[in-house]
Amino acid sequence: MKKNLFTIALIALVLTGCSDQVIIENTVVSSVVSQVDSVNFYIEKARWADGNAYLKLAHYYHDGKGVKRDFVNMLSMAAIAQQYNAVSSLEEFMKTLPPESDYKLAFNALICIYEKKYDESHAISERLIGMGCAEGYAIKGILSLERGDSVEMKHYYELAAELGSSFGELLLCMKDWKNNIVLDMAKLLDLSLRVPLANVIIAAHYTEMVKDGKNYDYMASCFYLEADKSAFLGKKNAKWLLNYYRNGGRRLISDQDYNRIKILAGENE
């Protein structure tokens, strides 16, 4: 359980990327346009390893300010903020959210699963569903898998996805810890056009892929660069990208971006 939960749910070591079209809400209301400008401002600061900018973006994804509310993106931004010392842990970030925050409750439900407090997690999932939070169904799906019911698991993941949960969508195409779902690259590629986390999951897959003696590091670098466009690269993946370039990998970025990625990788520390 630990491996899957902290790879998919907490996202602290995974991180993501998407296009501006995915991030920005489609609206012409002047106040929201101003919010979008603010999001873009913090994205650019975050791309230069500004931990506080990542923290600001995490709150934007929680509040739906200038972006679509998203549980996965919120956790991703908070996780990267931790890498750049803007917050000590995801638990500390959660303390900054309102007591009745649905995403805070969802995070607590996942921790309960990790600690095998299944009844508590189930109660929280029901509460989330009552609040209209799609993540409640995703959590019920994980609980179903823990019981060994893969049919019910898929049903709840699909419900979560239909209600707009990117967490549910990712769970449907990510390999699970009981091998009831296999990695679905076609779905991930489609998802990468809308859901940030998919880009880095795909990149990570390509870093491990070897076929007929050929590696796929170039493909991995392309998806990591997509992640970078919206400040979802993070220190771990920036280090991989730098090593790829330094070992003779094909570089499709400017010298300025190369130097910026060095900063993201922590080489200025």
Secondary structure, DSSP 8 states (H G I E B T S, - for coil): -HHHIIIIIS-TTT-----HHHHB-----HHHHHHHHHHHHHHHHHTTT-HHHHHHHHHHHHHTSSB---HHHHHHHHHHHHHTTSSS-HHHHHTTS-TT-HHHHHHHHHHHHHTT-HHHHHHHHHHHHHTT-THHHHHHHHHHHHHT-HHHHHHHHHHHHHTT-HHHHHHHHS--TTSSS---HHHHHHHTTT-THHHHHHHHHHHT-EETTEE-HHHHHHHHHHHHHTT--HHHHHHHHHHHHHTT----S-HHHHHHHHHHTTTT-
